[in-house]
Amino acid sequence: MSFERHNHRKKVLLCGATGFIGRNLLNHLRANPDYQVYATCHTKEPPDILSEAEEVQWIKADLTHKDDVNQAIQGKEIVIQAAATTSGSKEILSKPYYHVTDNAVMNALIFRSCHEKGVGHLIFFSCTIVYPDQGQRPLKESDFNYQISEKYFGAGWTKVYHEKMCEFYSRMGPTKYTAIRHSNIYGPFDKFDFERSHVFGATVAKVMSSPPRGKIVVWGDGSEERDLLYVDDLIEFVEKAVSQQKTQFELINVGAGEFISVRHLVEKIVEHSGKDLEIEFDETKPTIPFHLRLNIDRAKTLYQWSPRTSLDEGIVKTLDWYRCHYPESQRIA
């Protein structure tokens, strides 16, 4: 992948560069000679392989503090906002405020600073939790109907607020804003944790740490359906938004355009792992019954974008990456 070439090195700020989406974005940005890359980190230190890279300038910043935000954004031309407080279904259910306060403060400060400092373009990652559970029907951007699932009430309305803030600031100044309603993203650098990950990362961790002919326990009954997008396909859309967006504000779905049940997903991951494992579904564990499939026609029409990576291909790539980065001795027991 390559970003659009320019006559000078554009200054790009990547917020949340040590996170899942951020790490993948950084690997692409830092390889492009047309960009002077700045990256924020907070509680996590930059990985050695990245902190030593001359093409990345790291900024230690707490993005819930106004002064840190302003200093990080000063002089930048493009801001990609990938910083967020995230977790899996357990914390969404037990601590529903977890995704609300810090994210609301952080994004309010970033959007305002981009406006005041005349940043050319801001990319914001929203989420499909704003949509209602509509079963089989693919959801368009216009299908948001204020009926957010009770389980996602806090996090979902916070995302809607962020989207509207992007639109609000886009009407007042030169900064373009892109709000991406992406589906469930998976791939390298994801959280691979039993309790704090989304279903894909948690399942990979369980499968890869299980002994041969062992058993894995999946939370829920497996009937939930998810739209899953490989992270490289999301990054390709970011590339197209940065280089092609003409309007001041765009709100757009980015996903696979199809869904798979959790039960079927787990079976696929086990199959591609090459292990002979028993799968047990524990309906007493926290889960969020939800069925989502995105309509991605707008992304196809406006940006000539569509996902390139099939789910099977993405699973194989992720498992290969996991094996390289998590030797058996380091895997969760």
N, C-alpha and C positions, 0 to 999 in steps of 0.2 A: 504494500500500500504506500502511496506517496501523496502528500498534501500539495495543494496548488503552489506553483513556483511564483516567487515575487522578485522584484528588482533589489530588494534589501531584505535583511533578516528580520522578519516580524517578531515582535516580542510577545510570546505566548505564556500566560500564566495558567498552570494546571493546579487547581485546588484539590487536595485529597489525593496526592500522588502516591501515597503508600497503601492506599486501599485497593480493592479488587479491580474496579473499572479503571481507576487511576494508574495502577501499575501497568496495565495493558496499554492504555493510552500513551504513557510515558515512553514505553519501548518503541512505539511508532514515531512519536514526535521527536525524540532525541536522535533518531536516525536520519532526520530530514535536514539538509543543510540550509534550507530556506527559513528555518525557525531558530530564534534564540529562546531557549526553553528555561522557564522559571517554574519551580515546583514547591508546593508547600507541604510541610510535615508538622505534626503536633506532638502527640504522645509516642508515636513510632519514629525511630531513627531511620534515615534512609538506608536501604540495603547497601552493603559495601560496594557491590558491583555498579550501583547507580551513583552513590555519593562520590565516587572517584572519577566519574565521567565528566570531562571538561565541558561537554556540551549542555550540561544541566546545572543550573544555579539554584541551590536549595535555600528556601526561606522558612525559618522556624516561626510558626504563627499559630496563635489561637484565634480561629476565625469567628469566635463569639465576642471578640474584643475589637472595638471600632478602630483603635490606632493600629493594631496588627493588620487588619483588613486594608486600611488605607495605604499603609506602607507597602503591602504586597502588591496592590493593584496599581500604584503610582507608575505611570509611564508604559503600561502594558497596552497592547493593541487588541489582543484576543484573550478572553478569559473562559476557561472550560471548568465549570463548577461540578466536580465529582466528589466533593467532601460531604459526608453525611454521617449521622449516627444510624447504624443499621443493626438488625438482628434477625433471628428466626421467629417461628410462630410461638415458641414458648414465652419469650419476653414480650411479644406483641400482646399476648393474652394476659400474662401476669403483671406486666408493667406497661399499660397502654399509653402512658405519658412518655415512654422512652424515645419515641421518634418525633416528639412534638417540640418541646421547648428549645433545645439547642439548635435544632434544624431551622426553626422559625427565626430565631435571633441571627444565626449565621447567614442565612440567605437574605434577610432584610438588609443586613449591613453590606453584603457583597453587591446586591443589586443597586443600592443607593450609591455606593462608591463607584461602580462602573458608570453610572449616569453622571455623577459629578465630575469624574475624571475623563470623560469622553472616550471611554473604551469603544472600539469599533464593533465588537460582536461578543455576546455572551451566550454560551451553551449551558443549558440547565437540564439535568436529568430528573424528570418527574417520574410517574409510575402509574401502572394500570390499576392500582388499588382504588382509584377514584371511580371506577366503573361498577355498575351493578352486576350481579350474577345473572347472566342472560342465557346460560345453557349453550345451545348449539349455534346461536346466531353470532357471526363475526361482528364485533363492535367497532363502529366508526367514531371519530373524534366527537362528532355531534351527538353521540349516544349518551354522553354524560347527562344524567337526569336528576342529580342531587340525591339519589338514593344509594348512598355509600353503605357497604356492609357494616353492620354493627361492630364486628371484630376489627374493622379498619377505620372506625369513626375518627379517631384522633389523627392518625397518620394520613388518612385519605384527605381530610379537610385541610390539613397542613399543606399537602401537595397542591390542592386547588388554590389555596391562598398564594403559594409561590408562583403558580402559573399566572394568576391575575396580577401579581406584582410585576412580572416580566412584561405583560401587556401594558400595564399602567406606565411603566418607565419608558417603554418603546414609543409611547405617544408624545413624549415630552422632550426628547433629545435625539442625538445622532446614533445612539447605540442600538444595534440590532439584537434581538433576543430570540432564541430558539428553545422552546420547551418540548422535550422529548418524552412522550409517554411510552416508555419501553416496557416490554414484557419481562419475564424472568430470565435474567442473564446468567450464563454459566461459562466456565472455561478456566484456563490457568489463573493462578493467584486468588481464586475464590476462597471463601472460608470453608475449610474442611473440618467441621466440628459437629459432634452429635447433637448438641442442644442449641447452639447459636447460629447455625447455618440455615439457609433455605433448603428445600427438599433435595435439590440436586447435590449440593456440597455435602450435606449430612449423609446422603445415601452412598456417595463415593467413599467417604471416610469409613462408614460401616463395612462396606463390601471389601475395601482394600485392606482393612485391618483384621478381617475375619480369617480364621484358620481354614484350611481345606475341609470341605464337607461340614462346615460350621453353620450357624444360623444367624440371620440378621433380623432385627425387630424394627418395623416401620411404624411410625405413629399414624393413627387413623386407620380407616378401612380401605384406603387406596382409590376411592372413587373420585376424589378431586381431580380436576383437569387443568393443566397449565400450558400456556404458550411459552415455549423455551427458545431463546435466541443465543447463539454462540457469540462470545464477546467480540471477536474480530469483525463480525457483521455489524454490530453496533458501532464500532470504531469507523468502519467504512461509511456509515451514514453520517457520523460527525464530520468526516472529511468533506462529504458532499454538501452538508449544510454550511460549513465555513466558506467553501469556494463558490457556492451557487445561489445562496439565499438572496433574493432581491428585496423582499418586503421587510418592514421593521420588526414584525413579530410573526412567528409561526408556532403553532401547536400541532404536534404530529405524532401519530402512532408509529412505533418501530418494533416489530416483532416477527415471529416466524409466519404468522398468518394461519396457523393450524395449532391444534392442541393434542395433548396426550394425557391419559390418566396417570396418576401417581403409581398405580399398580403396574401398568405397562412400562412406565419409565424405569422402575426398580428392576423389573425383569430384564430390560434391555441392558442396564448397567451391569447386572450380574452376568448376563450372557457374554458381553464384551470383555469382562474381567477374566474370563476363562475359568472361573471358580464354580464348583458344584456346591451351592449354598441353599439352605432352606430359608424361605421368606415367611415371616410371621407378621401379621398386621394387628397392632395393639390399639383397639378403639378407646381405651381408657386414657391414652396420652393426648396432650394438646394438639389440636389440628384446626385448620380453618377451611370448612367445606365451601369450595368456591370453584366455579367453572368459567374459564375465560379463553376466548380466542379473538385475536385482533383482526380488524380489517385494515390492511396496509396499502390500500389503493392510492391514498393521498401521497405517501412516500414514493410510490412507484411513478405516479404522474408528475409530481413536482421535481423530484430529484433523480428519476430513473434509477432508483435503488430497489433492490430486493435481496433477501438473504441468499448467500451462496453455499452455506454449510448445512448439510443435512444433519438431523439429530444423531444418526448412527455415526457419521463422520466426526461430529463434535464430541460425542462420548469417547470415541477411540482417541482423539487428540488429547482430551482432558485426562484420560487414564494414563496415557503415555507420559504426559507432563507430570502427573502425580507420582508415578514410579520413579522418575528422575529426581524429583525434589523431596520426596518422602521415602527414604530408605526404610526397609522393613523394621529396623531397630528404632526408628523415630515415629512409627505410626501409632495412632491411638489404640490403646489396649482395651 
